[in-house]
């Protein structure tokens, strides 16, 4: 009996020591010396990059889609359409990390130390926004093209029958309807972009993932910063998924009216 009691006490003591060690690591990596502020800086930069890239990608996607589906009678339009197809093929066919390396070290290296939104020493945030925005634009273009294909061609014919030119028909009639059907997929692209920005740390950009190296250097602990960063990403993605479901429900209700 005494031997069994001693064994139980030792088991619970080891469990207590295990959780005490986890809390100590959590305190060192998140609370001690206001370490949480570093995570907030990384989170801020990650969100700035992701939101800026998605907005830029949406603009590029709309332009590329408009050029690709425009009537190909004009040689200028045909040339732009060929360039747009090449852009989509190249961007979708190469890794985003490679694109980031090319932009950061070659094409846009003069922007690495630029300030952005009043944030000094951004360590390449403008480069990251442009790079991920260019990458997102190719995917947004395909998403919008799929959305436009789901719009009945009679809508285009109706616009032309009303005397609208192709451009006005596209932007006032076809594109709004295509955006409505493409919103859920575009939201998925934004969620993907949040996670893809984690590679920004490879070139020294201070995003959420890059914070791990700073915290590990200060605390000499590896697993806890990684777990904390993973939990932050998970919380962001789960929150965005709930917003996405809400938007989809609203769109479904409007379709039934």
Secondary structure per residue as TSV (DSSP state, phi and psi in degrees):
chain	resnum	aa	ss	phi	psi
A	1	X	-	360.0	-46.9
A	2	X	H	-64.4	-36.7
A	3	X	H	-66.8	-38.9
A	4	X	H	-67.0	-41.0
A	5	X	H	-63.2	-41.2
A	6	X	H	-64.6	-37.4
A	7	X	H	-65.4	-42.3
A	8	X	H	-64.2	-42.5
A	9	X	H	-62.1	-41.7
A	10	X	H	-65.2	-36.6
A	11	X	H	-64.9	-48.9
A	12	X	H	-66.7	-32.3
A	13	X	H	-66.4	-39.4
A	14	X	H	-68.3	-38.2
A	15	X	H	-62.0	-44.3
A	16	X	H	-61.9	-41.3
A	17	X	H	-64.9	-35.9
A	18	X	H	-62.1	-50.0
A	19	X	H	-69.4	-32.6
A	20	X	H	-64.8	-38.0
A	21	X	H	-66.6	-39.7
A	22	X	H	-62.9	-43.4
A	23	X	H	-65.4	-39.3
A	24	X	H	-62.7	-41.7
A	25	X	H	-66.2	-39.9
A	26	X	H	-61.6	-43.2
A	27	X	I	-63.0	-44.6
A	28	X	I	-65.5	-36.9
A	29	X	I	-92.7	-12.3
A	30	X	I	-129.5	-34.6
A	31	X	I	-105.5	-45.6
A	32	X	G	-58.5	135.3
A	33	X	G	56.3	32.8
A	34	X	G	53.6	41.6
A	35	X	T	-62.2	-26.8
A	36	X	H	-59.2	-25.9
A	37	X	H	-63.9	-31.6
A	38	X	H	-67.1	-40.3
A	39	X	H	-63.7	-38.5
A	40	X	H	-65.7	-38.1
A	41	X	H	-63.6	-46.2
A	42	X	H	-62.5	-40.8
A	43	X	H	-64.6	-42.8
A	44	X	H	-58.5	-47.7
A	45	X	H	-65.1	-39.3
A	46	X	H	-61.2	-45.4
A	47	X	H	-67.8	-39.0
A	48	X	H	-60.9	-45.8
A	49	X	H	-63.3	-47.7
A	50	X	H	-66.6	-46.5
A	51	X	H	-66.1	-46.5
A	52	X	H	-60.8	-41.4
A	53	X	H	-66.6	-40.1
A	54	X	H	-68.5	-38.8
A	55	X	H	-64.7	-45.1
A	56	X	H	-63.4	-41.4
A	57	X	H	-62.8	-37.0
A	58	X	H	-64.5	-43.5
A	59	X	H	-62.1	-47.9
A	60	X	H	-62.0	-41.8
A	61	X	H	-61.2	-41.8
A	62	X	H	-63.6	-45.1
A	63	X	H	-63.9	-47.3
A	64	X	H	-62.7	-42.4
A	65	X	H	-64.0	-43.6
A	66	X	H	-60.3	-41.7
A	67	X	H	-67.1	-39.2
A	68	X	H	-72.7	-31.3
A	69	X	H	-100.7	-1.3
A	70	X	S	-67.3	153.7
A	71	X	-	-56.0	130.7
A	72	X	T	-92.4	31.2
A	73	X	T	-77.4	-35.5
A	74	X	S	-81.7	132.1
A	75	X	H	-60.8	-31.9
A	76	X	H	-64.9	-43.3
A	77	X	H	-64.3	-40.7
A	78	X	H	-61.9	-41.0
A	79	X	H	-65.6	-46.3
A	80	X	H	-63.0	-37.4
A	81	X	H	-63.6	-40.7
A	82	X	H	-64.9	-40.3
A	83	X	H	-64.1	-41.6
A	84	X	H	-63.2	-42.3
A	85	X	H	-64.3	-40.3
A	86	X	H	-63.6	-42.7
A	87	X	H	-58.4	-48.6
A	88	X	H	-62.6	-42.5
A	89	X	H	-63.7	-46.3
A	90	X	H	-67.4	-47.0
A	91	X	H	-66.2	-43.8
A	92	X	H	-73.7	-18.7
A	93	X	H	-97.2	0.3
A	94	X	S	-125.8	150.2
A	95	X	-	-66.4	144.2
A	96	X	H	-65.2	-30.3
A	97	X	H	-63.7	-42.5
A	98	X	H	-63.9	-40.8
A	99	X	H	-61.7	-39.8
A	100	X	H	-64.7	-42.9
A	101	X	H	-60.6	-45.1
A	102	X	H	-63.5	-44.6
A	103	X	I	-70.0	-41.6
A	104	X	I	-72.1	-40.9
A	105	X	I	-99.3	-15.5
A	106	X	I	-123.2	-67.6
A	107	X	I	-73.1	-45.0
A	108	X	T	-117.2	29.5
A	109	X	G	-65.5	-22.9
A	110	X	G	-70.6	-15.7
A	111	X	G	-94.6	0.9
A	112	X	T	-62.0	-33.8
A	113	X	T	-105.2	14.2
A	114	X	-	-72.1	149.8
A	115	X	-	-81.7	157.3
A	116	X	B	-148.1	124.8
A	117	X	T	53.5	36.7
A	118	X	T	79.3	3.4
A	119	X	B	-93.7	114.9
A	120	X	S	-82.9	158.1
A	121	X	-	52.3	55.4
A	122	X	-	-75.4	-8.9
A	123	X	T	53.6	43.6
A	124	X	T	93.4	11.2
A	125	X	H	-59.0	-44.7
A	126	X	H	-58.8	-37.9
A	127	X	H	-63.9	-42.3
A	128	X	H	-63.9	-41.4
A	129	X	H	-62.4	-45.9
A	130	X	H	-65.0	-43.1
A	131	X	H	-64.2	-52.1
A	132	X	H	-68.6	-30.2
A	133	X	H	-66.2	-42.8
A	134	X	H	-63.4	-41.3
A	135	X	H	-63.9	-45.5
A	136	X	H	-66.2	-32.7
A	137	X	H	-58.0	-38.0
A	138	X	H	-65.4	-40.7
A	139	X	H	-73.6	-38.0
A	140	X	H	-62.2	-38.0
A	141	X	H	-61.0	-43.3
A	142	X	H	-68.8	-37.0
A	143	X	H	-62.9	-46.9
A	144	X	H	-66.6	-36.5
A	145	X	H	-62.7	-40.1
A	146	X	H	-65.2	-38.6
A	147	X	H	-65.8	-38.2
A	148	X	H	-67.7	-37.1
A	149	X	H	-65.4	-23.6
A	150	X	T	-81.0	-12.1
A	151	X	S	-82.6	129.6
A	152	X	-	-58.8	134.6
A	153	X	H	-62.9	-20.9
A	154	X	H	-60.2	-25.9
A	155	X	H	-64.6	-41.5
A	156	X	H	-65.2	-43.8
A	157	X	H	-63.3	-36.5
A	158	X	H	-65.0	-41.5
A	159	X	H	-63.5	-41.5
A	160	X	H	-68.3	-33.8
A	161	X	H	-66.2	-27.7
A	162	X	T	-80.5	-0.1
A	163	X	T	91.3	10.0
A	164	X	-	-81.2	142.8
A	165	X	-	-72.6	174.3
A	166	X	H	-62.0	-41.7
A	167	X	H	-63.0	-48.0
A	168	X	H	-65.5	-37.7
A	169	X	H	-62.4	-42.2
A	170	X	I	-65.6	-50.1
A	171	X	I	-80.4	-26.2
A	172	X	I	-98.8	-23.8
A	173	X	I	-117.9	-54.6
A	174	X	I	-76.4	-49.8
A	175	X	H	-60.6	-45.2
A	176	X	H	-57.6	-40.4
A	177	X	H	-69.5	-37.8
A	178	X	H	-66.5	-39.2
A	179	X	H	-61.6	-38.6
A	180	X	H	-61.8	-44.7
A	181	X	H	-76.7	-21.6
A	182	X	H	-92.9	-10.0
A	183	X	H	-54.3	-48.4
A	184	X	H	-58.2	-42.4
A	185	X	H	-68.9	-36.2
A	186	X	H	-66.0	-34.8
A	187	X	H	-66.4	-37.2
A	188	X	H	-61.6	-37.3
A	189	X	H	-63.8	-38.2
A	190	X	H	-66.1	-42.3
A	191	X	H	-62.0	-42.5
A	192	X	H	-62.9	-39.3
A	193	X	H	-63.5	-38.5
A	194	X	H	-54.7	-43.2
A	195	X	H	-78.2	-33.9
A	196	X	H	-67.9	-26.8
A	197	X	G	-65.3	-10.8
A	198	X	G	-63.0	-18.9
A	199	X	G	-80.5	-6.8
A	200	X	G	-61.7	-27.6
A	201	X	G	-65.4	-18.0
A	202	X	G	-63.2	-25.8
A	203	X	G	-108.0	15.5
A	204	X	T	89.0	6.2
A	205	X	-	-72.3	132.8
A	206	X	-	-81.8	74.8
A	207	X	-	-96.1	-172.9
A	208	X	T	-62.2	-42.3
A	209	X	T	-67.2	-36.9
A	210	X	T	-64.4	-24.7
A	211	X	H	-58.8	-29.8
A	212	X	H	-54.9	-43.0
A	213	X	H	-65.3	-36.1
A	214	X	H	-68.2	-45.7
A	215	X	H	-66.0	-41.4
A	216	X	H	-63.3	-38.1
A	217	X	H	-63.7	-38.2
A	218	X	H	-76.4	-37.9
A	219	X	H	-106.3	-13.7
A	220	X	-	61.2	27.7
A	221	X	-	-119.9	134.6
A	222	X	-	-104.1	-46.0
A	223	X	H	-72.1	-37.6
A	224	X	H	-64.7	-47.0
A	225	X	H	-59.2	-37.9
A	226	X	H	-64.5	-42.6
A	227	X	H	-65.3	-43.1
A	228	X	H	-62.4	-43.4
A	229	X	H	-65.8	-40.7
A	230	X	H	-61.5	-40.6
A	231	X	H	-65.8	-37.8
A	232	X	H	-64.1	-46.1
A	233	X	H	-59.6	-43.2
A	234	X	H	-62.5	-43.2
A	235	X	H	-63.0	-43.5
A	236	X	H	-61.0	-47.7
A	237	X	H	-65.5	-42.8
A	238	X	H	-62.9	-40.2
A	239	X	H	-63.3	-43.2
A	240	X	H	-66.2	-35.5
A	241	X	H	-64.6	-36.3
A	242	X	H	-66.5	-40.0
A	243	X	H	-63.0	-41.1
A	244	X	H	-61.6	-44.4
A	245	X	H	-62.3	-38.3
A	246	X	H	-64.0	-44.2
A	247	X	H	-63.0	-41.8
A	248	X	H	-64.5	-38.6
A	249	X	H	-64.5	-41.3
A	250	X	H	-63.8	-41.7
A	251	X	H	-66.6	-37.9
A	252	X	H	-64.7	-39.3
A	253	X	H	-64.1	-43.0
A	254	X	H	-65.6	-31.2
A	255	X	H	-70.1	-30.1
A	256	X	H	-78.7	-15.3
A	257	X	-	-76.1	360.0
